């Protein structure tokens, strides 16, 4: 089941990356969002992907030298592989020493406390080690979200930025879209999934240990359940635990898609101006083969209905 979970997560990432990088723009179309030529290039008319040159690594590094443009998606995924590249593209060079100095300092602290823990076995050193690892991850995370926030775009509201925000911090994309009422829904969903994740994992570990004790000679098992029942409940809660993980991934992915789609829909002109025009019209035949003589007797007369939304 864990292999299935890994495949699901990788598939979600692959679909999102493919959608964004092939010019679909977020998950909804055009050059917006993550993909396409680059939202501020000005060389291709917005929405016209037929003449857009293919983006590749050569153009990516050319853009880092400020000789080309890149989309927010390339900037984001590039920063994942090469931390600080988004800051270079955004010309925020002064942030690079903070990023690399912060990560290097945290990793140095992690190495020190890990060495002390190995020597003394003191749990306090082990705890400090994980604190410094979290600090290094925080510097890395901050560089990603800063790169997305500082990306310059011709649009006031960028769907790709909304998707990246939600990917880095659940609910942040909804805040960017000013859809605050959705926060309790997604955070509530994640909280429920987290609760069942923890509860099912706890029960699984409980029955797994009891099962090991029951099948091991001299294991010290003193419960009243049979070995078959212990095995049944162990497998049952392991399956429930896996389902909880799938549900958590689904809610997390849903709020990313929601942020991207509704950021794109925010550009649509939705108003109350609905009109209807009814005019006389001459309706030609749908197929010239239906015409018997090609005269006006082959056409029809009626009313043309036009709706404007």
N, C-alpha and C positions, 0 to 999 in steps of 0.2 A: 504493500500500500504506500510506503514511503517513496518508492520509485515512481509510483503514479503521481504523487504530490509534486515531486521534482519536475516531472514532465509537464504537469499542469502549469506550474509557475514559469518554467522556461517557455512554454507555448504562449502564455499571456505576454511575456516580454517580447517574444519574437513577433507576435501579431502586432503589438503596439509599435515596435520599432519599424516593422515593414510598412505599416500604414503611414507612419510619420515620414520615413525617409523616401518613400516613393512619390511624395508630393500630394498625398491625400489631405494633408493639412489637419493636424489633430486626428480626429476620427471622422471628419465630416466633409472634407472636400476643399479644393482650391489650393493655393500655395501657402495658406495659413498654417497655424499650429506648428508642428515639428518639422515638416518636410519641405520638399521643393527646393527651388533655387536659392532661397534666402529672402526673407520677407522685406528686406530693405535694399535690395540690389537695384531696383529701378530699371533693369534691363529687359524684363519680361512683364508684360501686362498681367495684372493680378487676375488669377483664375485661368490664364492661358498657359497650360502646361505642355502644349504640343511643341512649342519651340524652345522650351527651357532646356539648357544643356544639362547633361547628366552630372550629378554631384559625385565626387570621389575623394579619396584621401589626398590626392595631389591638390585639389582645390581647397580642401580643408586646411592644409598647411600653408597654402598660399593666402588663405583668409587670415590665418594667424599672423602673417606678415603684413596684413592690412592692404593686400593687393586684390582682394576679392571679398565677397560677403558669404556668410553662412546663416542657416536658419537657427532658430533657438534649439531645435532638436539636436543638430550637429554640435552646437555649443555645449549642450547638456551631456550628451553621451561621450563627447570628447573629453569633458572634464572628469568623467568617471574613470577613464583610462589614463588620462594625463592631467592630474589635479593642477589647477591653476591656469589651464589653457583658456577657460572662459574669461578669467581676469585679464589675460593678455589680449584677447579679442576685444574686450570692453575697455581696454587701455587703463585698467586699474592696476598698474604695475606696482604701486606701493603696497598692495595687499599681498603680494607674493612672499616677501620676507615674513609676514605675519603667519601665513598659511604654513610654509615649510618650516619656519622656526618653531611654531606651535606644535606641529606634528612631530618634529624631531625631538623637541624637549619632552613631550609626553612619552614617546617611545623610549627615550633615554631613562626617564623615571620608571617606566615599566620594567626595563631591563634591570635596573638597580634593585627594585623591590623584589623582582623574581629571584635574583641571585641571593638576596638576603633570606628569602623564604626557603630556598633550597638549602642554605647553610643551617638555618635555625629551626625551620618548620613552624615558625610563628605565623598564625592565621592572620594577624594584623598586616603583615607584609604581603600576604596573598591578596587580602582585600584591597590594599593600596595599589597593587599591580593592576587589578581590574579597573580601579578608578582611573588610572592613567591611560589604560586602553580606551576607556569610554571618552576620556578627554581628547585623545587623538582622533577618534571617530567623530567627535563633535566638531573639531576643526575642519575635517574633511566634509562633513555634512553642511557646515556653514558656507564652505566655498562653493558647493553646488547650488544652494539656494540663493547665494549672493550673485552667482553668475546668471541665474534666471531672472532675478529681480533687476539687474543692471543692464540686461540685454536691450538694445535700442531697436525699436520697431516703429514703422509708420502708423500702426494701429494703436489706438489708446488701449484696447482690450485684446490681448493675445490669447487665443485658445491653448496654444502650446504652453504658455506660462502657467495657465490655470491647471493644466494636467500635471506639469512638473511640480507645482506647489502641492497638489494632492498626493503625488507619489512620494514626496519628501516628508510631508506632514499631513496625515489624514484630516480633511476638513478645511485645510488652508485654501484649497482651490475654491471651495464654496464661499469662504470669506472674501476671496478676490472677486468672485462673481456677485457679491452682496446678497447671497441667498442664505442668510443666517439661520432661517427656520429649518434647514436641512441638517444642521449640526447635531441636534439631539437624535435625529434618526440614525445617522451613521455612527456617531459615538455610542449610542445605545446598542446598535447592532454589533459593533466591535466589542462592547463590554459584555454582552450576552454570550458572544462566541468565545471571548476570553474566559468567562466563568465556566462554561462547559468544557473548554479546553483544559483548564486547571483541574476541574472536578473529575473528568474522565481519566486524565493522566494519573491523578492521585489514586483513584480506584484501581486502575490498571497496575500501578506499582504495588499496591497492597496485595492484590490477588496473585501477582507474579511472584512476590517474595514468599507468600504462603504456599504456593504451588511448589516452588523450589524446596522449601522446607519439608513439604509432605512427601516428595519423591526422593529426597536424599536420606539415606539411612542415618539415623541419629541427628536429623536436622532440627529436632526440637519442636515440631509442629504439634500444637495442642488444641486445635480448633475442632469443630464438629462437622465441618463440610468434608465430603469425599473428594478424592483426587480428581474425579471426572467433573464435579461441580466447580472445583477451583479452576480447572483448565477452561471450562465453559465461560466463567465470568472473566477470567483473564483475557481470553480472546474477544469476548463481547465488549469490554471496556477499551481494549486496544482499537477495535473497529470504531467505536464511538469517538475515541480520541482522534483518530484519523479524519473522521467526518467533521469534527470540530475545527481541525486545521483547514480543511477544504472550505468550510463555511467562512472562516476568517479571511482566507485569501479571496473568496468571492466578494465579500463586503468591501474589502480593501480595493479590489479591482473596480468594483461598481462605482465607488465614489470618485475614482480617477476618471472613468469614462463619463460620469455625470458632469464633472467639472469641465471637461473638454467640450462635450456636446453643448451644454448650456452656455458656455462662453462663446461658442460659435453662433448659436441661435440669438445671442444678444445683439448681433449685427443686423438681424432681420428687421425690416420695417413693419412692425405689427401695430396697427391703429384701428380706430373704429370707422374709418372711411370706407364704407362698402357701398358701391353704386351698381345699378343695373340699367342697361340701355336696351330697348327693344325697337329695332328698325326694320323696314321692308328690305328685302334682299333677293337677288337673283342667284339661284343655287345651280351651278353647272353639274353635269353628270360626273359621277365618281370615276368612271372608266370610259374612255373614248370608244371602246368596242361596243358599249351599250347603245351608242348613237346609231340611229337608223339612217339618218340623212345628214347629220351635222347642222341642222337648222335650229332656230330658236324653239321649235316645238320639242326639242330634246331637253331643254333646261326646265327647272322648276322655279316656282315663285313661292316665297314664304317670308318668315320673319327671322332676323338674326338677333340672337340674345348674347349680350356682352356683359360679363361680370367683372368688376374691379374690386379687389380686396386691399 
